[in-house]
Amino acid sequence: MKKPVLFSIALVLMFLLVTALAVGTPAFAADSKVYQFSLSTHDPATSSKTIFHQKWADRVREASGGRIEITVYSAGSLAVGNAALDALRTSMCDIAWIYPSYFPGQFPLSSVVSMPLGITSVPQAANVLWDLYETEEALQNELAEFVPLMIHSNPINFISTVKGKPVSSVKDLKNLKLRAAGGTPSDYLLAWGSTPIQMSPGDIFQAVERGTIDGYVFDFSGIISFSLQDVTANYTDMPVYLGPYYLLMNKASFESLPEDLRQILRNASTRETSIEMGYIYEADERSGREVVIASGGNIVSVTDEAVAEFKSASTSMQEAWIKENSQSGFDAQAFLDKAGGLAQKYYISPEQLKETLSKMGL
């Protein structure tokens, strides 16, 4: 081959290389490796939240052209709820749906949404937590060990009990053994004179059936996910608390991806994704309440006087939270005040929530 021809080919190849680098595309064939990850959730496969996690995994696979494969392991088959954090840290799973209340003391600032701030819905809580995460270094540090993919909460939790033990006042809680996730909900029960017992959601049914516990603190969404309406009679119509939820990824697993796939995962894990999960959760909450009532569940009304009594018995909760988190110069009061302001900013009325769910076909 003549030298001018060789020289021309070299120029063309150089041009292609420079152009590829300029647009951020590999000069030759892109990485075709398929990266396989596991996602652990404690909810059963039929749960609307598990279905949403599966749809999210499908979106990621499609956006990556099949290069990211996420297998969802439901019903605690990979790790039960209160073991999920260790499973994530030890790489038993790559992604886990984490409920911080299962791990007292490990996500202290995240529990700010459990304080009485006027947070009444999951989308509202998701916005509050996202704002705090994006602007507060202390909360970023709390999650720095992992890569957050979704940030939201569960719906309002309340007290449910077995036949013959309805709860309509603080005195009704005396000596009752009630399942709680741990952390803030357990603190509330202690303040009201009952005995909190921590266990994963999958263990509640059998514990109630055997009489090991008299009831539990949970939401309607969780109740129908685990068929607890079959062993429960009474549902106290008074909010107890609402807790944060995170879909977290093992950092080493995330960093094993090339940058283009990391970006695809980021694009699928936005505030909007978390809020979408929030509305799915709220729709499930409403259908759950209907199922419970249809199954003969007794919705126990609570008087204004009784609500005031519950609040009075737990007044020390917020002060204790501030004291526990006011360390190393951190201004926990300012953090709490900011969260309260955000709760007002993102408040969603029941009418607005119902309207949005209708528009979404939920």
N, C-alpha and C positions, 0 to 999 in steps of 0.2 A: 504494500500500500504506500502511496506517495506521501511525503511529509506534510504537504498542504492539507491533505485529507485528514491525516491524524491530528494535525493542529486544530482543524475545524471541529472534529469530534470532541477534542479536549475542551474547547471553548464552550460547546453546547452543554457538556457535562458540568462544567464549572458554573455556567449560567443556571442550570437546573438546581444545583446544590445551593447556590446563593439565594435563589428565589425561594426554595424550600425553607431555608433557615430564616428568611425574612418573614415568612408567614407562620412560623412556628410549627411546620410540618416536617416529619422525618424525611430525609433525602431519599430513602429507599422504602421498602415495605414496612408498614406500621407493625407494632408489636401485636401479634395475633394470639398471644397467650390468654387462656380463659382463667380468671381468678375466681376461686370458689370460696364462699364464706357461709357461715352458719349464723342464724338469728334465733335466739332463745326467747320464748314468751311463756308465761305461766297460764295464760288463758287457753281454753280448748279451741280446737280447729274451727268450731262453729261460731265462735265469738265474733262479733262485728269488728272488734279491734284486731283480732288475728287476721281476719279477711282483709282489713285495710293494710296491715303489714305485708300481707302477701301481694296485694295490688301494688304497693310501693316497691317491693322487690321486683315485680314484673316490669314496672316502669324503668327501674335502673337497668335491668337486663336489656330491655328494648333500646334505651338511650345509648347503651354501650355497645350495641350491635352484638350482644351475646357474650361480651368479654368479661362481664361481671355476673356471676351466678350466685344468688343468695337463697339458701334453703332455709325455710322457716320451720322450726321445731316447736310445736305447740304443747299445751297441757303440761308444761314443766318436764317434758321428756328428756331434755338436755340438761336443764337445771331448774329446780323449783324456785318460786319467787324469792325467798329469803336466802337462796344460795347463788342467785344469778350474778351478783357482784363478784364473788370469788371466781366463778366460772369465766367471767369476762377478763379478770385480772390474770388468770392462769392460762388464758387462751383455749379453754375448753370450748368456748364459743367466740365468735368474732364480733357479734352484735348482740345486745341484750336489752330487753324492755325492763327498765329499772324503776322500782318504786322506792324512793329514798326513805320512806317511813319504816321500811324493813331493816334499815341500817342506821339506827340512832347514833347521832354524833358525827356521821361521816359526810352529811350534806346539810349542815346547820343553817346556812343562809337560804338554801332552796326552800326550807320549811316556812319562810316568811309568808307564803301564800296561805298557810294554814292558820295564820293569825286572823282575828276578827276585823278584816279590812273592807268588808262589803263585796267580796268576790263570790259570785253566785253561779258562774257558768265556766265551762272548760275553755271556750274561745277567749273569754275575758282573762282567765288565768294565764293562758298561753301568751297573750300579748304582754301581760305584766312581766312574766318571766323572761320573755325575749328582750324586752326593753332593758331589764336589769342585767341580763347576760351581755348585751351589746355595749352597755355603758359602765358597768361596775367591775373593776378589776378583781375585786374580792370574789365575786361569783364566778368569774372566768377561772380564777385560781382553784376554786372548789371543784371545777369540772376538768381541769387541765390535764389530768391523767388520761382522759378519754377524748374521743371526738364526738360531740353531740350531733345527732342526726334529727331528732325531734325533741321539742321542749313543750310540754303542756301540763295538764293535771288530770285528775279524775273528777267526776261530778260530785256534788255534795253528798257526804256520807251521813247516815243516821243510824239509830239503834233498832235492831230487829230481835225479837225474842220468841221463845217457844210458847205453846199453848199454856194458858194459866198464869203467865208472867208478863202482862202488858206493862209498859213503862210510860207514865204520863207525868211523873214528877221525880225529883231527885231522890226522895225516900224510896221509890220503887226500885232504884238501882242498888240499894244496899245489899251487899253479899251476893250479888249476881256475878257469875263468871262469864265474861264476854270476850269473844275473840276480837283482837285489834291488831293492826299491822305492826304496831310499835311506835316509838317516838311520840309525836303530838297526840294522836288518838288515844294512846295508852295513858298519857298524862291527864287527858280530860277524864277518862274513866276513873282513874285514881282519885282525882279531885272530887268526883261525885260519889265515891264510896264503894265502887264495884271493883272486881278483880280482873284486870286485863290479862289475856292469855294470847301470846303471839303465835301465829301459825300461818302457813301459806293458804291461799284461797282453796286450793284443791283438797285440803284436809278439813274444811269447815263442815261439809255435809255429814261426814261420818262422825265428827265430834258432836254435832248437834243431835244426830240420830241416837248416839250412845249415851247422851246425857252428860258428856264430859264438859260441855259448856251450855249456858242458858240462852245464848244468842251471840250476836256479833255486831260490829260496826262496819257497814258496807253501803254501796250504792245499788240502785235498782238494776243498773247495767250488769254489775257483777253478780247480783242475786240470780238473774235469769241465765247468765253465762254458766253458772255452776249448779243450776236447778235447785237453789236453796229454798224456793217457794214451796217445795215439796215437804220440807221439814220445819218450816217456820210459820207462825200464826199471826204475830203482831209486828207492826211497822210504825214506829213513833214518828209522827209528822213534825220533826224539829231538826234543823241542820246541826250536825255536830262539828264537822270540819271538812276541808277539801285539801288534798295533798298533791305535791308535784309528781310528775312522771317524766322520765327521760328514755329515749332510745339512744343508747351509747354504743360506740364502736371502739374496740381495742385499737390503741394508737399504732401499734406495730403492724396490725392487719391493714389499717388505712395507709400507712406509709409504704407498704409492700406494693401498692399500686403505682403505676407511672402517673405523671402529673395530669395527663389528659383524662384518665379515668377518675382520679381524685376530684377533678372539677365536675365530672358528670355526677358523682356522688353528692358533691356540694349542691349542685343545681337541683337535685331531687330532694334536698333536705333543708328547705327554706322555712321561714316563719309561716308562709302560706300553707305548706304541707302540714305543719303542726296544727294550725287552725282548722284545716280540713279534718284532721283527726278529731279535733275538739267537737266539731259539729256531728261527726259520726257517733261520738261518745254520747252527746246530748240526745240524739235521736234514739239511740239504744236505751238511754235512761227513761225516756218517755214511754217507749213500747214496753219496757220492763215493768213500769208502774202499772200499766194496763193489764199485763199478764198476771201480776201479783193480785190485783183486785179481782180479775176474772177467776182466779184459782181459790177465791174465798178469803184472801188475806184481809186482816183487820187493820185499817189505817187509824192509828190512835191519835186523836187530837190533843193538843197541848194548849192550855190556857196561857194568856199573857203573863199571869202571875207566876206560873210554873216556868215559863221561859226566863223570866227575870231571876228566878231562883237558880236555874241552871247557870246563867251568866254570873250571878253573884258567887257561886261555888267555884268558878274557874277564873276569877278576876286576876289571880296571880300568874296566869299563864304568860301573858304578854310581858309583864315585868321580868319574869324568869328568863324569857327568850332574850330580852335586851341585855340582861346581866350576863348570861352565858356567852353571848356573842360580842360583848364589848371587851375584847382582848387585843393586845398588841396595838393599841391606838385606833382600832377600828370603831367607827361611829355607828353602832347598831341602831341607835335611835333615828339617825338621819336616814339610814337604809330602810328602816321600817316606815318612816314618814314618806319616803319616796315611793315605796310600794303602795302605800295608801293612796297617794295622789294618782298613781297609774291606774289603780283599781277604779277610781272615779272616772278617769279619762276613758277607760275602755269598758265601762259598764254597759251591759246589754240587758234591756228590760225583757221580761217574759214574753211580751207581745212581739218585740223585735226578734227574739230568738225563734219564736214560733213561725214568724213570717219568713225568716231566712231558711229555716229547715224546710218549709213548704216550697220555697223557690228552688232548693237543692233537690227536691223530690224525696226528702227523708221523712 
